[in-house]
Amino acid sequence: MKSRILLSVLFFFLVLSSNGQIQRCGTDEHQAALDLAFPELKKQRTALNEAADRLILENPEFKAGLVVTIPVVFHVLYTNTAQNIPDNRLFEQIDVLNKDYSRTNVDAINTRSMFLPVAANTQIQFCLAQRTPTGTATDGIVRVSYTGSFPNNPHTVSPEWDHTKYLNIYIGDLGGGLLGYANLPPGSTGNDHVVALYSAVGGPNVPGTISAYDLGRTITHEVGHWLNLQHTFNSGCVGTSANNCATSGDFICDTPPTANPAFGCPTNTPNTCTEVTPFPPPYTANMVDMYENYMDYTDDNCMNIFSLGQSTRMNAAITTLRSQLLTSLGCVPVGVNEILDPSFITISPTISNGKFEVQFNFPAATSVSLELMDMGGRKIYDSIQKIAYSSTINIDLSDKAEGVYMLRASTEKGFLVKRIVIVK
Ligand SMILES: [Zn+2]
């Protein structure tokens, strides 16, 4: 099995290296190699896609949450200082992702008017990971130097963080003119990540260093694949009617079928496929190509839109193929909103006529805010105590009505809730 994997992945890179020109994206070839190497994973992907498709059918404007924030870890793999790109390019790249996926990109104004009705805020956002999979604080950036050519699987140089909970983005000098590649979800351990050329990382304020591909859209595009999007030109001119646009081509009905990738930034109005009526609104028959879509191959400054259909497909993928992202703590800083160790506070007695002794057992001096809530969640007592790490305070709640209450203690590191009962 291992030699087959190596062979197929090697084949993918040899094909790319044989051509000296820029290769916008290697995802199709990479995914084909993965499918060959891991047939079971392909079956799993197919089954999960059926669940995602059902979700889309039932709710064409499906969203995985109000806003879903995906934790990102950058693995910067370098052989020289130019490839070891600075933090501010990585911060800028996160900014590009957040703007592109929320349609707050400044070049959204360049979307042609016929596509404005389908322009989407996906409500998918990204953070630089704040904690590692084992719960320690991090800035979400891992830097590793290596020698030789870029590894076929970068996981061997810098191990992936739990791929179900984090988006791993490897950055390096891929060779062969390749700008990036990714895999479709759900992926498997060690084989589920986005890879991008170091010089294509950045954004309008801190651009990359490769002409025409310096605005961070390589990663916008590759993350689209990671969230289950295909190229707009996938399979060419198929899916040209309302009957088959959801089940063929790019599986999206509001991206017009397109025969081939577009390069540069077209100045004419290419229309490479003939859509037939009835096609879903707002389209009429024979729509022009949406070359400004992030999932085409145009220059970075030519791309500016995800469609509503693409947004739905990505959100459905998060709920089905990548559901572990929804419970990832990767974006939560360590020490904030943690549930504190219950032994830090003891209350005695827990049932009384209103007089309670609260014992603090913190490992260090801690500022604690105490609140008393009734069972309806109403706050009926509020006290801020600056205390030493080990001390006792007495609280008198004799004037409160009989009943069950929650005493909530909050510190800058988290909170703890204890139940008390007042009986008269
Ligand atoms: Zn691609």
Boltz pocket constraint, residues with backbone or C-beta under 6 A from the ligand:
constraints:
  - pocket:
      binder: B
      contacts: [[A, 24], [A, 25], [A, 26], [A, 27], [A, 28], [A, 221], [A, 222], [A, 225], [A, 231], [A, 295]]
      max_distance: 6.0
